[in-house]
Amino acid sequence: MIKIIGLYISFRWTYAWVEDFSRFDLSYFFLWVMIGMCFSKSFREMNNADMKIWVLGIFNERIRKASYFYDLNIKKV
């Protein structure tokens, strides 16, 4: 997922040289969120399943708690 996001960011960077208006909207906000995700080492180390759990955990409390206990069990091993 992060490789695809990085490809999208590189497209937006090259497109910005041609024509790209910077205005504060949802697309601009998510662009900077994706740039931050690409700079984060923990996001770059995630596989697609981990990324899916992270995204679903934003919206669902039950998944967030289950992934927290899953992380605790991994750290004990």
Sequence and secondary structure as in RCSB ss.txt:
>XXXX:A:sequence
MIKIIGLYISFRWTYAWVEDFSRFDLSYFFLWVMIGMCFSKSFREMNNADMKIWVLGIFNERIRKASYFYDLNIK
KV
>XXXX:A:secstr
 HHHHHHHHHHHHHHHHH      SHHHHHHHHHHHHHH HHHHT  HHHHHHHHHHHH HHHHHHHHHHHHHHH
H 
